[in-house]
Each structure stands twice: as structure tokens, then as C-alpha cells.
Amino acid sequence: MEAIYRICCGVDVHKKMLVACLRRGGKHETKQFGTSTEDILDLSGWLMEEGCEAVAMESTASYWKPLYNVLEASGMEVIVANARHIKTVPGRKTDVSDAAWIADLLMHGLIRASYIPPKEQREMREFLQYRLSLVKTRADELNRLQKMLEGGNIKLSGTVSDIMGMSSRRLLEGMLSGKKFTKDDIDEMFEDGTLSRKLKASSEQIAKDCNGILSSGQTAVMRMVIAHIDELSAKIKELDGIVEGLLSQEQQAAVKALTAMPGIKEVAARNIIAVIGTDMSRFPSPQHLCSWAGLCPGNNESAGKRRSGRTRPGNKLLRATLVQAAQSASRCKDTFYAAQYSKIAIRRGKNRAKVAVAHSMLISIWHILHDRVKFRDLGADYYNQFNREKKAGSLMRKLADLGYSVSVEDCGLAVAQ
């Protein structure tokens, strides 16, 4: 088998040690290093002295990141591989053999490199993943608060749309202080502006829903939950400011371009840019990007029979963001994505329809970033422009079955009762 690299190295990465196998032709040299910064610099210096052209390693948890950062700065080609793609022979697994196996695969070009964005982009991705975890935690706390209110027979969630809105907070403060509301109290709160006029429920209904039975323990815990929600909201806002400061002018322009698409707001656009970046040269076509993101049907065929076409695993942050954006886009009336969602949901179900819309949105995103063009919606009637005569004939036959007399001259069809 032809060798791609003359001198290369495979590294077996662990939490406390690194096993590096330097391969030069048919010869191997193996050394063990620690994982401190000083040890990693020693490894980098050794590889540079030996004239190493490329280094490969497994994506083991987050232990590969410090090693990748140091080797990336040295100018060597660094490849991070999926551990499932480079498994060694069963029953012959040691740290030394693993490093030698990685070096052997690398020398002959048998390792598929994972997409590793630049360091600044990786940092922003970590911050946005942390933001996502904070949002999920806040949602859990909101659900906990609502559950405790229901336990106290307070039906506030059925009266207002947001239990943490300004009007809701003022009602909650009164309830936690032990106040019992009457219709006159609610009317007075409406008059002095304490409650918003946008509340659709009547004063009498609000007073009934807010008067429950809360113990002193429930009151104390609910105050803790509300304080935690406020703290999480402040952290999310602070994190948004940090991410905003990290965005370059090119990334800010890309975020603005993506927000022109239905279903994509600024937060979703930042998540997308943090994962795929603005340089689409890494992805030769939109199909490559969709395959990497895990938003296209998988290939599983044997003996001429196609098996399950379920999507492959992809980047979790990108996939979750696009599926959520697709769900929002499906509710935007008179748009292509809404028409596509309706067309597929009837036949294949809502979940498959959301993934299909997310796939179409990612194709549009690739063209926006690659071709530097603005988003242009194809319109809700896009699918009606194909097979017009066939569709007209099908609709006329359905009307004829219902007992109607229909004729369409353009299609050359006539249906009589």
C-alpha cells in the first residue's frame, strides 16, 4: 500500500498520559509523555526535531483538546479521528499497539479527519453550549415552579401566558406574602398599571386562580426557585454579551444574513455560525454539509435492498438548533418551508417533516455563506408549479366522486355528474 507520509506519528490519548508512536518508513519509535503543558511541549519539540509531517489522535472525551492546541500552533498537520473509525484488532489492544495502529493508518491515508474549526470558533461554540445548558436549567426551574403552583391549587399558568412576566411576578409576590386577592384588588392593580392591560382574563377569574393554599415551606422553596430563575436569566444575558464581543465583523454579517430566513433568530444564527463558521470551503457542496450535520438520509443497502434510512449522528448543537428553527419556520405562513412541512407531515409524520425542513434550511445556509447571496423564499406555491395537469385531473376526479360537475379546458379534461 502506498505511503502518503514519510514520517508521521500516532498518539493514544489518555487523561494522565500520552503514548506517541513515531513511524519512519518501516521503523517505529514509541515514547510516553504526561499530559501537563510542559509534557505536551516536550512531545511537540520531539516531533519537530524528528521532522514529523503529520500527527493523528482519537477524539477521546476532551483530553485531545490541549494536545491539539499545542500541535496546531507548531505548524504540523494534526488530524483528530472518530474512535469508532480506527478501532484496532480485537484481543490485541494495548496503549503501544493503539498508537502504532493509528500511526500505520495515518501513514497510508486511511484516517478520515474530523472537522475541527479554528480556536476562536471552538471557544465560542463552548460558550454557546454552556448557554444552552443554562437555558435548559432555567426551563426545568420554570416547570418546577409551575408544578409547585399547581400543588398549591394556584391556576396562574392557565391565566397568563408567561408565569415569569412582569404582571405574573407582581401577582406571585403578593401570593408569597400571604395576600388573598379579591376582584376589587385586581381592578385596582389594573388601574394603577401594576397589571398589564393585555391580560385577557377578567379580574374575577384572576382573583379566583390566584387564591390557593400554600404552606410556609412551599413559600420558602418557591422564593428560592424564583431567585434561581432570576440568577440564570442574568447569567444568560451576561453570556450573550461575551459572545457578542467575540463575533468578528464577518461573523456579524453572516448572523444578520441568516436572520432573514424564516424561523431563525439571532440566537439560532449565532449557534449555526459557531458550529460551521463562515468559510464553506471545508464543505465542497451543501450535500457534504448536510451529511456532516446528520440531516440527510443514511445509506444502508445490502443485496440490492434498501434498509433503514435513519439519519446519521451529527453535531448536537447544530442539529438541535436547525430542527427547532424548522419547527418555527413551519408556522410562518406563505413560505416555502411551511408548504414543505405540510406536504411531508401528511405522508411521513411531523418529526420527519421537521428534519426535512431543517435539511432544506441548511442547504440555503450553505449557499448564503458560500455564494454571499441574500435569502430568497421560493414561496408557498412552489410545489403547485409542478405537474399542474396531473394535479388538476386528480382534484377533478375527487370532486366528481363528491357529485360535482367540473371541466377544466386547460387540462383538456371534462368530468360530468
Secondary structure in CASP SS format (residue, H / E / C, confidence):
PFRMAT SS
TARGET T0000
AUTHOR 0000-0000-0000
METHOD secondary structure of the structure
MODEL  1
M C 1.00
E C 1.00
A C 1.00
I C 1.00
Y C 1.00
R C 1.00
I E 1.00
C E 1.00
C E 1.00
G E 1.00
V E 1.00
D E 1.00
V E 1.00
H C 1.00
K C 1.00
K C 1.00
M C 1.00
L E 1.00
V E 1.00
A E 1.00
C E 1.00
L E 1.00
R E 1.00
R E 1.00
G C 1.00
G C 1.00
K E 1.00
H E 1.00
E E 1.00
T E 1.00
K E 1.00
Q E 1.00
F E 1.00
G C 1.00
T C 1.00
S C 1.00
T H 1.00
E H 1.00
D H 1.00
I H 1.00
L H 1.00
D H 1.00
L H 1.00
S H 1.00
G H 1.00
W H 1.00
L H 1.00
M H 1.00
E H 1.00
E C 1.00
G C 1.00
C C 1.00
E C 1.00
A E 1.00
V E 1.00
A E 1.00
M E 1.00
E E 1.00
S C 1.00
T C 1.00
A C 1.00
S C 1.00
Y C 1.00
W H 1.00
K H 1.00
P H 1.00
L H 1.00
Y H 1.00
N H 1.00
V H 1.00
L H 1.00
E H 1.00
A H 1.00
S H 1.00
G C 1.00
M C 1.00
E E 1.00
V E 1.00
I E 1.00
V E 1.00
A E 1.00
N C 1.00
A H 1.00
R H 1.00
H H 1.00
I C 1.00
K C 1.00
T C 1.00
V C 1.00
P C 1.00
G C 1.00
R C 1.00
K C 1.00
T C 1.00
D H 1.00
V H 1.00
S H 1.00
D H 1.00
A H 1.00
A H 1.00
W H 1.00
I H 1.00
A H 1.00
D H 1.00
L H 1.00
L H 1.00
M H 1.00
H C 1.00
G C 1.00
L C 1.00
I C 1.00
R C 1.00
A C 1.00
S C 1.00
Y C 1.00
I C 1.00
P C 1.00
P C 1.00
K H 1.00
E H 1.00
Q H 1.00
R H 1.00
E H 1.00
M H 1.00
R H 1.00
E H 1.00
F H 1.00
L H 1.00
Q H 1.00
Y H 1.00
R H 1.00
L H 1.00
S H 1.00
L H 1.00
V H 1.00
K H 1.00
T H 1.00
R H 1.00
A H 1.00
D H 1.00
E H 1.00
L H 1.00
N H 1.00
R H 1.00
L H 1.00
Q H 1.00
K H 1.00
M H 1.00
L H 1.00
E H 1.00
G H 1.00
G C 1.00
N C 1.00
I C 1.00
K C 1.00
L H 1.00
S H 1.00
G H 1.00
T C 1.00
V C 1.00
S C 1.00
D C 1.00
I C 1.00
M C 1.00
G C 1.00
M H 1.00
S H 1.00
S H 1.00
R H 1.00
R H 1.00
L H 1.00
L H 1.00
E H 1.00
G H 1.00
M H 1.00
L H 1.00
S C 1.00
G C 1.00
K C 1.00
K C 1.00
F C 1.00
T C 1.00
K H 1.00
D H 1.00
D H 1.00
I H 1.00
D H 1.00
E H 1.00
M H 1.00
F H 1.00
E H 1.00
D C 1.00
G C 1.00
T C 1.00
L C 1.00
S C 1.00
R C 1.00
K C 1.00
L C 1.00
K C 1.00
A C 1.00
S C 1.00
S H 1.00
E H 1.00
Q H 1.00
I H 1.00
A H 1.00
K H 1.00
D H 1.00
C H 1.00
N C 1.00
G C 1.00
I C 1.00
L C 1.00
S C 1.00
S H 1.00
G H 1.00
Q H 1.00
T H 1.00
A H 1.00
V H 1.00
M H 1.00
R H 1.00
M H 1.00
V H 1.00
I H 1.00
A H 1.00
H H 1.00
I H 1.00
D H 1.00
E H 1.00
L H 1.00
S H 1.00
A H 1.00
K H 1.00
I H 1.00
K H 1.00
E H 1.00
L H 1.00
D H 1.00
G H 1.00
I H 1.00
V H 1.00
E H 1.00
G H 1.00
L H 1.00
L C 1.00
S C 1.00
Q H 1.00
E H 1.00
Q H 1.00
Q H 1.00
A H 1.00
A H 1.00
V H 1.00
K H 1.00
A H 1.00
L H 1.00
T C 1.00
A C 1.00
M C 1.00
P C 1.00
G C 1.00
I C 1.00
K C 1.00
E H 1.00
V H 1.00
A H 1.00
A H 1.00
R H 1.00
N H 1.00
I H 1.00
I H 1.00
A H 1.00
V H 1.00
I H 1.00
G C 1.00
T C 1.00
D C 1.00
M H 1.00
S H 1.00
R H 1.00
F C 1.00
P C 1.00
S C 1.00
P H 1.00
Q H 1.00
H H 1.00
L H 1.00
C H 1.00
S H 1.00
W H 1.00
A H 1.00
G C 1.00
L C 1.00
C C 1.00
P C 1.00
G C 1.00
N C 1.00
N C 1.00
E E 1.00
S E 1.00
A C 1.00
G C 1.00
K E 1.00
R E 1.00
R C 1.00
S C 1.00
G C 1.00
R C 1.00
T C 1.00
R C 1.00
P C 1.00
G C 1.00
N C 1.00
K H 1.00
L H 1.00
L H 1.00
R H 1.00
A H 1.00
T H 1.00
L H 1.00
V H 1.00
Q H 1.00
A H 1.00
A H 1.00
Q H 1.00
S H 1.00
A H 1.00
S C 1.00
R C 1.00
C C 1.00
K C 1.00
D C 1.00
T C 1.00
F H 1.00
Y H 1.00
A H 1.00
A H 1.00
Q H 1.00
Y H 1.00
S H 1.00
K H 1.00
I H 1.00
A H 1.00
I H 1.00
R H 1.00
R H 1.00
G C 1.00
K H 1.00
N H 1.00
R H 1.00
A H 1.00
K H 1.00
V H 1.00
A H 1.00
V H 1.00
A H 1.00
H H 1.00
S H 1.00
M H 1.00
L H 1.00
I H 1.00
S H 1.00
I H 1.00
W H 1.00
H H 1.00
I H 1.00
L H 1.00
H H 1.00
D H 1.00
R C 1.00
V C 1.00
K C 1.00
F C 1.00
R C 1.00
D C 1.00
L C 1.00
G C 1.00
A C 1.00
D C 1.00
Y C 1.00
Y H 1.00
N H 1.00
Q H 1.00
F C 1.00
N C 1.00
R H 1.00
E H 1.00
K H 1.00
K H 1.00
A H 1.00
G H 1.00
S H 1.00
L H 1.00
M H 1.00
R H 1.00
K H 1.00
L H 1.00
A H 1.00
D H 1.00
L C 1.00
G C 1.00
Y C 1.00
S C 1.00
V E 1.00
S E 1.00
V E 1.00
E C 1.00
D C 1.00
C C 1.00
G C 1.00
L E 1.00
A E 1.00
V E 1.00
A C 1.00
Q C 1.00
END
